[in-house]
C-alpha cells in the first residue's frame, strides 16, 4: 500500500514538472535564432505586413497569430483571410523566413547548386483551413524572384507545388491535425523532399537567392469568398535548419 502511494505521488510530481516546462513563448518551443517572422498585421507599417526579427523575436508572442500551442509542445501559426499581406502577394501569412549571420539578422541566400546541402526538417500539422477556398501552404523554398516550391494542402490533397511544373503528391487523404515529418534538402542542382521518412521528390533544378520558409501561408482572401475572420492554421512542433551539414557528391 505504501509503495502504491509513493508511486502515485511520484507520478503527480512528474506531471507537475511536465506542466511547468510547457512553453510560454514560441522561442521556448522552437529554435528561432535564424528566422524572421512575417505577421498578418500592419501595426508598425500601415499597409505593409509586420516583421519581427532577432533579438525581438526571442521574446515575442502574439495571442492571435503566433503563440505556443495549448499543450506547450509547439507553436501555432495563424493567418486570417482579411489580414494585411506582404508586397507582391494577395494572401496573408504568419510565416518564418530563413536568416543567417551570427546574430540571425541577415537574409539567407543560397543556391540549389551549392555543394553543401541546405536542409530544413520539421514536424508539423495543418490544423485549420478557410471554408470557401480551403487552401494553405506550410513550407517553402523561395528563390530571388518567386516561390520555387511549396508544401500545400487543398482540401484533403497534400502535395508539393512546383512553380510552373507538375505537382508531387504527398497524401491524397490528409486529415486536418495529423502531424507529419517533412524534410527538404537542396544542393548539387537538386531539390529533394521526404514525407514521413519516404522520399517523394528528386527535382533537378538550379535557382539562386534561395531560402526556406515555414509556418502558415493561407491561400485565400475575401475576394475568394472567405469571410475576414476565416483563417488557415499550422502547428509546428519541431523545426531545424541544417541539422547535420554535409557536402554532397554527384
C-alpha positions as a Markdown table, in Angstrom:
| # | Residue | x | y | z |
|---|---|---|---|---|
| 1 | Unk | 0.0 | 0.0 | 0.0 |
| 2 | Unk | 2.8 | 2.4 | 0.9 |
| 3 | Unk | 4.6 | 1.6 | -2.4 |
| 4 | Unk | 1.4 | 2.4 | -4.3 |
| 5 | Unk | 1.1 | 5.8 | -2.5 |
| 6 | Unk | 4.7 | 6.6 | -3.2 |
| 7 | Unk | 4.2 | 5.8 | -6.9 |
| 8 | Unk | 1.1 | 8.0 | -7.1 |
| 9 | Unk | 3.0 | 10.9 | -5.5 |
| 10 | Unk | 5.9 | 10.5 | -7.9 |
| 11 | Unk | 3.5 | 10.4 | -11.0 |
| 12 | Unk | 1.9 | 13.6 | -9.7 |
| 13 | Unk | 5.2 | 15.3 | -9.2 |
| 14 | Unk | 6.4 | 14.3 | -12.7 |
| 15 | Unk | 3.2 | 15.5 | -14.2 |
| 16 | Unk | 3.6 | 18.9 | -12.5 |
| 17 | Unk | 7.1 | 19.1 | -13.7 |
| 18 | Unk | 5.9 | 18.5 | -17.3 |
| 19 | Unk | 3.3 | 21.2 | -17.0 |
| 20 | Unk | 6.0 | 23.5 | -15.6 |
| 21 | Unk | 8.1 | 23.0 | -18.7 |
| 22 | Unk | 5.3 | 24.0 | -21.1 |
| 23 | Unk | 6.5 | 26.7 | -23.5 |
| 24 | Unk | 5.4 | 30.2 | -22.5 |
| 25 | Unk | 6.9 | 31.8 | -25.6 |
| 26 | Unk | 7.3 | 30.4 | -29.2 |
| 27 | Unk | 11.1 | 30.6 | -28.8 |
| 28 | Unk | 10.9 | 28.1 | -25.9 |
| 29 | Unk | 9.3 | 25.6 | -28.2 |
| 30 | Unk | 11.3 | 26.2 | -31.4 |
| 31 | Unk | 14.8 | 27.4 | -32.1 |
| 32 | Unk | 14.1 | 30.8 | -33.8 |
| 33 | Unk | 17.6 | 32.1 | -33.7 |
| 34 | Unk | 18.0 | 32.1 | -37.5 |
| 35 | Unk | 14.5 | 33.1 | -38.5 |
| 36 | Unk | 12.5 | 36.2 | -39.2 |
| 37 | Unk | 8.7 | 36.3 | -38.7 |
| 38 | Unk | 6.2 | 37.9 | -41.0 |
| 39 | Unk | 2.8 | 38.6 | -39.4 |
| 40 | Unk | -0.7 | 39.2 | -40.9 |
| 41 | Unk | -0.8 | 42.6 | -39.2 |
| 42 | Unk | 0.4 | 46.1 | -40.2 |
| 43 | Unk | 0.7 | 47.8 | -36.8 |
| 44 | Unk | 4.1 | 49.3 | -37.3 |
| 45 | Unk | 3.9 | 49.9 | -41.1 |
| 46 | Unk | 0.3 | 50.6 | -42.2 |
| 47 | Unk | -0.4 | 48.8 | -45.5 |
| 48 | Unk | 2.7 | 46.5 | -45.1 |
| 49 | Unk | 2.8 | 43.2 | -43.2 |
| 50 | Unk | 4.8 | 43.5 | -39.9 |
| 51 | Unk | 8.1 | 41.7 | -39.5 |
| 52 | Unk | 9.7 | 40.6 | -36.2 |
| 53 | Unk | 13.5 | 40.0 | -36.2 |
| 54 | Unk | 16.0 | 38.9 | -33.7 |
| 55 | Unk | 16.6 | 39.7 | -30.9 |
| 56 | Unk | 12.9 | 40.8 | -30.5 |
| 57 | Unk | 11.6 | 37.5 | -31.9 |
| 58 | Unk | 13.2 | 35.6 | -29.0 |
| 59 | Unk | 10.8 | 37.5 | -26.6 |
| 60 | Unk | 7.8 | 37.8 | -29.0 |
| 61 | Unk | 4.4 | 36.1 | -28.9 |
| 62 | Unk | 1.0 | 37.2 | -30.5 |
| 63 | Unk | -2.1 | 35.7 | -28.9 |
| 64 | Unk | -4.0 | 35.7 | -32.2 |
| 65 | Unk | -1.4 | 34.9 | -34.9 |
| 66 | Unk | 1.8 | 33.4 | -33.3 |
| 67 | Unk | 1.7 | 31.7 | -29.9 |
| 68 | Unk | 2.6 | 28.5 | -28.1 |
| 69 | Unk | 0.3 | 25.5 | -28.6 |
| 70 | Unk | -2.1 | 24.7 | -25.7 |
| 71 | Unk | 0.0 | 21.6 | -24.8 |
| 72 | Unk | 3.2 | 23.6 | -24.8 |
| 73 | Unk | 4.8 | 21.3 | -27.4 |
| 74 | Unk | 4.8 | 23.5 | -30.4 |
| 75 | Unk | 3.9 | 26.9 | -32.0 |
| 76 | Unk | 0.7 | 27.9 | -33.6 |
| 77 | Unk | 0.9 | 30.0 | -36.8 |
| 78 | Unk | -2.4 | 31.5 | -37.9 |
| 79 | Unk | -3.3 | 33.9 | -40.8 |
| 80 | Unk | -6.7 | 35.4 | -41.4 |
| 81 | Unk | -8.3 | 35.9 | -44.8 |
| 82 | Unk | -9.0 | 39.6 | -44.1 |
| 83 | Unk | -5.5 | 40.4 | -42.9 |
| 84 | Unk | -2.7 | 42.5 | -44.5 |
| 85 | Unk | -0.4 | 40.8 | -46.9 |
| 86 | Unk | 3.2 | 41.2 | -48.0 |
| 87 | Unk | 4.2 | 43.2 | -51.1 |
| 88 | Unk | 3.6 | 41.1 | -54.2 |
| 89 | Unk | 1.2 | 38.6 | -52.5 |
| 90 | Unk | -2.6 | 38.5 | -52.4 |
| 91 | Unk | -2.6 | 36.2 | -49.4 |
| 92 | Unk | -1.9 | 36.6 | -45.7 |
| 93 | Unk | 0.8 | 34.8 | -43.8 |
| 94 | Unk | 2.2 | 34.1 | -40.3 |
| 95 | Unk | 5.5 | 32.6 | -41.5 |
| 96 | Unk | 9.1 | 32.3 | -40.7 |
| 97 | Unk | 11.8 | 33.3 | -43.2 |
| 98 | Unk | 15.3 | 31.8 | -43.0 |
| 99 | Unk | 18.1 | 34.2 | -41.8 |
| 100 | Unk | 21.8 | 33.9 | -41.5 |
| 101 | Unk | 24.7 | 35.5 | -39.7 |
| 102 | Unk | 25.9 | 35.2 | -36.1 |
| 103 | Unk | 23.0 | 37.4 | -34.9 |
| 104 | Unk | 20.4 | 35.9 | -37.2 |
| 105 | Unk | 19.7 | 39.3 | -38.8 |
| 106 | Unk | 21.0 | 38.7 | -42.4 |
| 107 | Unk | 18.7 | 37.4 | -45.1 |
| 108 | Unk | 19.8 | 33.9 | -46.0 |
| 109 | Unk | 20.6 | 33.5 | -49.7 |
| 110 | Unk | 21.9 | 30.3 | -51.3 |
| 111 | Unk | 21.8 | 28.3 | -54.5 |
| 112 | Unk | 20.4 | 24.9 | -55.2 |
| 113 | Unk | 23.7 | 24.2 | -57.0 |
| 114 | Unk | 25.8 | 24.6 | -53.8 |
| 115 | Unk | 27.8 | 21.5 | -52.9 |
| 116 | Unk | 26.9 | 21.9 | -49.2 |
| 117 | Unk | 23.3 | 20.6 | -48.5 |
| 118 | Unk | 20.8 | 23.1 | -47.4 |
| 119 | Unk | 18.2 | 21.3 | -45.2 |
| 120 | Unk | 15.0 | 22.0 | -43.3 |
| 121 | Unk | 13.4 | 19.4 | -41.1 |
| 122 | Unk | 10.1 | 19.9 | -39.5 |
| 123 | Unk | 7.4 | 18.1 | -37.5 |
| 124 | Unk | 4.1 | 19.9 | -38.2 |
| 125 | Unk | 0.4 | 19.7 | -38.9 |
| 126 | Unk | -2.1 | 21.8 | -40.8 |
| 127 | Unk | -4.9 | 22.2 | -38.3 |
| 128 | Unk | -7.5 | 24.6 | -39.9 |
| 129 | Unk | -8.5 | 25.8 | -43.4 |
| 130 | Unk | -10.7 | 28.6 | -44.7 |
| 131 | Unk | -14.2 | 27.5 | -45.8 |
| 132 | Unk | -14.7 | 29.0 | -49.3 |
| 133 | Unk | -11.2 | 28.2 | -50.5 |
| 134 | Unk | -9.6 | 25.6 | -48.2 |
| 135 | Unk | -6.0 | 26.0 | -49.2 |
| 136 | Unk | -2.9 | 26.6 | -47.1 |
| 137 | Unk | 0.9 | 26.3 | -47.5 |
| 138 | Unk | 3.1 | 25.2 | -44.6 |
| 139 | Unk | 6.7 | 25.2 | -46.0 |
| 140 | Unk | 8.5 | 26.7 | -49.0 |
| 141 | Unk | 11.8 | 27.3 | -50.8 |
| 142 | Unk | 11.7 | 30.8 | -52.2 |
| 143 | Unk | 14.2 | 32.0 | -54.7 |
| 144 | Unk | 15.3 | 35.5 | -55.6 |
| 145 | Unk | 12.1 | 36.1 | -57.6 |
| 146 | Unk | 9.3 | 33.7 | -56.6 |
| 147 | Unk | 8.4 | 30.6 | -54.7 |
| 148 | Unk | 10.4 | 27.7 | -56.1 |
| 149 | Unk | 8.3 | 25.0 | -54.4 |
| 150 | Unk | 5.8 | 24.8 | -51.5 |
| 151 | Unk | 4.1 | 22.1 | -49.5 |
| 152 | Unk | 0.5 | 22.9 | -49.8 |
| 153 | Unk | -2.9 | 21.5 | -48.7 |
| 154 | Unk | -6.0 | 21.9 | -50.9 |
| 155 | Unk | -9.0 | 20.3 | -49.1 |
| 156 | Unk | -7.5 | 16.8 | -48.3 |
| 157 | Unk | -4.9 | 16.9 | -51.1 |
| 158 | Unk | -1.4 | 17.4 | -49.6 |
| 159 | Unk | 1.3 | 17.9 | -52.2 |
| 160 | Unk | 4.4 | 19.7 | -53.3 |
| 161 | Unk | 3.6 | 22.5 | -55.7 |
| 162 | Unk | 6.4 | 23.4 | -58.1 |
| 163 | Unk | 6.2 | 26.8 | -59.8 |
| 164 | Unk | 5.2 | 26.1 | -63.5 |
| 165 | Unk | 6.0 | 22.4 | -63.0 |
| 166 | Unk | 3.9 | 19.3 | -62.2 |
| 167 | Unk | 2.7 | 18.7 | -58.6 |
| 168 | Unk | 4.2 | 15.9 | -56.4 |
| 169 | Unk | 1.6 | 14.1 | -54.3 |
| 170 | Unk | 2.3 | 13.5 | -50.6 |
| 171 | Unk | -1.1 | 12.4 | -49.2 |
| 172 | Unk | -4.4 | 12.3 | -51.1 |
| 173 | Unk | -6.5 | 12.0 | -48.0 |
| 174 | Unk | -4.8 | 14.2 | -45.4 |
| 175 | Unk | -6.8 | 14.8 | -42.3 |
| 176 | Unk | -6.5 | 18.1 | -40.5 |
| 177 | Unk | -4.4 | 18.0 | -37.3 |
| 178 | Unk | -2.3 | 15.0 | -38.5 |
| 179 | Unk | 1.3 | 15.6 | -37.7 |
| 180 | Unk | 3.9 | 14.6 | -40.2 |
| 181 | Unk | 7.7 | 14.6 | -40.7 |
| 182 | Unk | 8.9 | 16.8 | -43.5 |
| 183 | Unk | 12.5 | 17.1 | -44.8 |
| 184 | Unk | 13.5 | 19.4 | -47.7 |
| 185 | Unk | 17.1 | 19.3 | -49.0 |
| 186 | Unk | 18.7 | 21.4 | -51.7 |
| 187 | Unk | 22.1 | 21.1 | -53.2 |
| 188 | Unk | 24.1 | 19.9 | -56.2 |
| 189 | Unk | 21.4 | 21.1 | -58.6 |
| 190 | Unk | 18.6 | 19.1 | -56.9 |
| 191 | Unk | 15.7 | 19.7 | -54.5 |
| 192 | Unk | 14.6 | 16.6 | -52.6 |
| 193 | Unk | 11.6 | 16.1 | -50.3 |
| 194 | Unk | 10.9 | 13.4 | -47.8 |
| 195 | Unk | 7.4 | 12.8 | -46.2 |
| 196 | Unk | 7.3 | 10.7 | -43.1 |
| 197 | Unk | 10.7 | 9.3 | -44.0 |
| 198 | Unk | 9.9 | 8.3 | -47.6 |
| 199 | Unk | 11.5 | 10.3 | -50.4 |
| 200 | Unk | 8.8 | 11.8 | -52.6 |
| 201 | Unk | 10.7 | 14.1 | -54.8 |
| 202 | Unk | 14.1 | 14.5 | -56.5 |
| 203 | Unk | 13.9 | 17.5 | -58.8 |
| 204 | Unk | 16.8 | 18.7 | -60.9 |
| 205 | Unk | 16.6 | 22.5 | -60.7 |
| 206 | Unk | 19.0 | 25.4 | -60.3 |
| 207 | Unk | 18.0 | 28.6 | -58.7 |
| 208 | Unk | 19.8 | 31.4 | -56.9 |
| 209 | Unk | 18.9 | 33.6 | -54.0 |
| 210 | Unk | 17.1 | 30.8 | -52.2 |
| 211 | Unk | 15.9 | 30.5 | -48.6 |
| 212 | Unk | 13.5 | 28.3 | -46.6 |
| 213 | Unk | 10.1 | 29.4 | -45.2 |
| 214 | Unk | 7.8 | 27.7 | -42.7 |
| 215 | Unk | 4.5 | 28.5 | -41.0 |
| 216 | Unk | 1.0 | 29.4 | -42.2 |
| 217 | Unk | 0.6 | 30.9 | -45.7 |
| 218 | Unk | -3.2 | 31.0 | -46.1 |
| 219 | Unk | -4.1 | 30.7 | -49.8 |
| 220 | Unk | -7.3 | 32.6 | -49.7 |
| 221 | Unk | -8.8 | 36.1 | -49.0 |
| 222 | Unk | -12.1 | 37.9 | -49.1 |
| 223 | Unk | -12.1 | 38.1 | -52.9 |
| 224 | Unk | -12.1 | 34.3 | -53.0 |
| 225 | Unk | -15.4 | 34.3 | -51.0 |
| 226 | Unk | -14.0 | 33.8 | -47.5 |
| 227 | Unk | -15.1 | 36.0 | -44.6 |
| 228 | Unk | -12.4 | 38.2 | -43.0 |
| 229 | Unk | -12.4 | 36.1 | -39.8 |
| 230 | Unk | -11.8 | 32.8 | -41.8 |
| 231 | Unk | -8.2 | 31.6 | -41.4 |
| 232 | Unk | -5.6 | 28.9 | -42.0 |
| 233 | Unk | -3.6 | 27.4 | -39.2 |
| 234 | Unk | -0.4 | 25.4 | -38.8 |
| 235 | Unk | 1.2 | 23.9 | -35.7 |
| 236 | Unk | 4.9 | 23.2 | -35.8 |
| 237 | Unk | 6.4 | 21.0 | -33.0 |
| 238 | Unk | 9.9 | 20.8 | -34.3 |
| 239 | Unk | 11.9 | 22.9 | -36.8 |
| 240 | Unk | 15.6 | 22.6 | -37.7 |
| 241 | Unk | 17.9 | 24.2 | -40.3 |
| 242 | Unk | 20.9 | 22.1 | -41.5 |
| 243 | Unk | 20.8 | 19.7 | -38.5 |
| 244 | Unk | 23.7 | 17.8 | -39.9 |
| 245 | Unk | 25.6 | 19.8 | -42.6 |
| 246 | Unk | 27.1 | 17.6 | -45.3 |
| 247 | Unk | 29.0 | 18.0 | -48.5 |
| 248 | Unk | 27.1 | 16.5 | -51.4 |
| 249 | Unk | 28.7 | 14.3 | -54.1 |
| 250 | Unk | 27.5 | 13.7 | -57.6 |
